[in-house]
Amino acid sequence: MNKMICIVFSLCFFIHLSTTYAESNQKLNYPSNRNKSFVSEDVFYKQLDKKIYKEYNNAAYSVRKKILFKEVADEEFSFLQKQPWVVGVV
């Protein structure tokens, strides 16, 4: 009888551990950048530290353009599609 109670208790405990609870999917509100001024792409890249950033002339994929934060995932996807050596990309 004790063995059966232990098995039932253990089963309930492990089921409780494996249950996922829905978290609130709150949308983050970033401050508007509409009225801010930004430097051009070329000026931005010229300001970068040349010790940690190097731009290759014969790079397979090189883009200089301003994008919205919500477009970053699309740009990353485009980059990965052009890289045949990246694991998991067909």
Rosetta silent file (secondary structure, phi, psi, omega in degrees, C-alpha in Angstrom):
SEQUENCE: MNKMICIVFSLCFFIHLSTTYAESNQKLNYPSNRNKSFVSEDVFYKQLDKKIYKEYNNAAYSVRKKILFKEVADEEFSFLQKQPWVVGVV
SCORE:     score description
SCORE:     0.000 S_00000001
   1 L     0.000  -43.662  178.563    0.000    0.000    0.000 S_00000001
   2 H   -62.381  -36.472  179.845    2.821    2.414    0.871 S_00000001
   3 H   -64.214  -40.440  179.683    4.489    1.627   -2.421 S_00000001
   4 H   -66.614  -40.553  178.785    1.303    2.521   -4.317 S_00000001
   5 H   -64.979  -41.310  177.719    0.923    5.811   -2.421 S_00000001
   6 H   -62.808  -41.502 -179.907    4.557    6.697   -3.172 S_00000001
   7 H   -65.132  -45.385  179.378    4.069    5.946   -6.860 S_00000001
   8 H   -63.688  -44.802  179.345    0.888    8.055   -7.073 S_00000001
   9 H   -62.066  -44.451  179.164    2.496   10.909   -5.138 S_00000001
  10 H   -63.032  -41.929  179.193    5.617   10.792   -7.328 S_00000001
  11 H   -61.773  -46.353  177.678    3.514   10.711  -10.474 S_00000001
  12 H   -61.661  -40.503 -179.655    1.498   13.746   -9.351 S_00000001
  13 H   -63.716  -45.953 -178.983    4.678   15.567   -8.400 S_00000001
  14 H   -69.847  -33.424  175.360    6.363   14.965  -11.778 S_00000001
  15 H   -65.460  -39.900  178.045    3.212   15.911  -13.688 S_00000001
  16 H   -63.583  -39.137  179.245    3.117   19.145  -11.729 S_00000001
  17 H   -67.225  -33.853 -175.977    6.772   19.853  -12.613 S_00000001
  18 H   -85.608   -6.529 -179.637    6.207   19.237  -16.302 S_00000001
  19 L   -74.692  130.407  176.919    3.158   21.498  -16.530 S_00000001
  20 L   -98.160  139.883  179.861    3.863   24.731  -18.331 S_00000001
  21 L  -107.538  138.053 -179.925    2.063   27.829  -17.286 S_00000001
  22 L   -70.275  132.521  176.432    1.145   30.538  -19.743 S_00000001
  23 L  -100.774  153.276  178.540    2.996   33.750  -19.138 S_00000001
  24 L   -68.751  134.461 -179.467    1.596   37.105  -20.005 S_00000001
  25 L   -99.656   74.372 -177.547    2.833   38.232  -23.377 S_00000001
  26 L   -76.974  133.872  177.583    3.141   41.901  -22.627 S_00000001
  27 L   -81.691  127.591 -179.923    4.121   44.062  -25.525 S_00000001
  28 L   -78.512  134.389  178.688    7.068   46.250  -24.630 S_00000001
  29 L  -101.591  110.039  176.951    6.579   49.906  -25.357 S_00000001
  30 L   -89.060  148.766  177.813    9.746   51.527  -26.576 S_00000001
  31 L   -64.866  148.245 -177.936    9.975   55.308  -26.652 S_00000001
  32 L   -70.518  136.091  176.280    9.269   56.848  -30.019 S_00000001
  33 L  -103.475   10.508 -173.653   12.294   57.774  -32.124 S_00000001
  34 L   -57.967  -37.913 -176.005   10.225   59.697  -34.620 S_00000001
  35 L   -95.717    2.743  179.305   11.584   63.099  -33.592 S_00000001
  36 L   -87.656  152.085  176.180   15.190   62.001  -33.092 S_00000001
  37 L  -106.808  141.489 -179.173   17.853   62.548  -35.672 S_00000001
  38 L  -123.119  150.659  178.770   20.263   59.795  -36.611 S_00000001
  39 L   -73.451  161.094  178.814   23.533   59.931  -38.483 S_00000001
  40 L   -69.403  166.803 -178.003   23.752   58.471  -41.959 S_00000001
  41 H   -61.491  -43.597 -178.203   24.873   54.895  -42.479 S_00000001
  42 H   -65.042  -41.678  178.566   28.312   55.895  -43.754 S_00000001
  43 H   -64.197  -40.870  178.911   28.961   58.247  -40.834 S_00000001
  44 H   -59.358  -47.803 -178.071   27.874   55.529  -38.398 S_00000001
  45 H   -69.638  -28.722  176.934   30.284   52.961  -39.848 S_00000001
  46 H   -71.967  -25.475 -179.747   33.139   55.467  -39.921 S_00000001
  47 H   -80.830  -15.653 -177.605   32.636   56.102  -36.186 S_00000001
  48 L   -66.278  150.407  178.037   32.983   52.415  -35.269 S_00000001
  49 L   -70.130  118.333 -176.515   36.122   51.208  -33.553 S_00000001
  50 L   -68.722  -13.848  177.757   38.284   49.698  -36.294 S_00000001
  51 L   -74.532  -29.052 -178.063   39.826   47.293  -33.771 S_00000001
  52 L  -110.655   -9.779 -179.708   36.536   45.440  -33.333 S_00000001
  53 L  -130.999  130.042  176.303   34.851   46.107  -36.672 S_00000001
  54 L  -138.202  129.512  179.419   36.232   45.489  -40.118 S_00000001
  55 L  -100.699  127.594 -178.648   34.276   45.703  -43.333 S_00000001
  56 L   -92.066  135.292 -179.625   35.393   43.409  -46.118 S_00000001
  57 L   -68.859  -32.995 -177.895   35.282   44.677  -49.699 S_00000001
  58 L  -104.426   33.070 -178.615   34.523   41.234  -51.119 S_00000001
  59 L   -66.505  146.543  179.066   31.967   40.210  -48.484 S_00000001
  60 L   -69.762  -28.327 -177.783   29.226   37.810  -49.560 S_00000001
  61 L  -145.733  115.136 -179.942   26.598   39.963  -47.857 S_00000001
  62 L  -142.651  121.808 -177.687   27.053   43.616  -47.013 S_00000001
  63 L  -135.576  134.148  173.281   24.220   46.071  -46.440 S_00000001
  64 L  -123.737  102.787  176.969   24.246   49.603  -45.146 S_00000001
  65 L  -158.967  155.859  176.132   20.771   50.880  -44.510 S_00000001
  66 L   -83.043  134.812  177.348   18.595   52.119  -41.709 S_00000001
  67 L  -133.512  157.746  174.994   15.985   49.639  -40.563 S_00000001
  68 L   -78.447  157.077 -179.528   13.298   49.583  -37.929 S_00000001
  69 H   -58.737  -37.948 -178.505   13.751   47.376  -34.880 S_00000001
  70 H   -70.502  -12.701  178.788   10.867   45.172  -35.996 S_00000001
  71 H   -92.010   -4.165 -177.290   12.685   44.553  -39.309 S_00000001
  72 H   -61.199  -42.698 -179.356   15.809   43.113  -37.658 S_00000001
  73 H   -62.455  -39.214  178.519   14.442   39.549  -37.710 S_00000001
  74 H   -66.019  -39.880  178.885   13.688   39.814  -41.445 S_00000001
  75 H   -66.941  -38.823  177.568   17.185   41.110  -42.169 S_00000001
  76 H   -64.164  -41.355  178.090   18.716   38.304  -40.126 S_00000001
  77 H   -61.757  -43.138  178.098   16.629   35.774  -42.056 S_00000001
  78 H   -61.929  -41.199  178.418   17.808   37.275  -45.365 S_00000001
  79 H   -61.863  -46.754 -177.702   21.402   37.096  -44.170 S_00000001
  80 H   -66.255  -31.060  177.833   21.076   33.463  -43.114 S_00000001
  81 H   -66.864  -27.309 -178.526   19.503   32.529  -46.447 S_00000001
  82 L   -91.371    1.269 -179.307   22.603   33.833  -48.232 S_00000001
  83 L  -111.712   96.980 -178.249   24.987   31.865  -46.009 S_00000001
  84 L   -69.863  -18.235 -177.573   25.142   28.222  -47.158 S_00000001
  85 L   -84.487   -7.402 -178.527   27.639   27.337  -44.436 S_00000001
  86 L   -76.860  129.273 -177.315   25.258   28.186  -41.572 S_00000001
  87 L   -67.409  135.351  176.116   24.008   25.010  -39.887 S_00000001
  88 L    91.850   -3.080  179.508   20.271   24.433  -40.134 S_00000001
  89 L  -106.340  128.655 -179.610   19.676   26.641  -43.164 S_00000001
  90 L  -109.034    0.000    0.000   18.645   24.978  -46.384 S_00000001
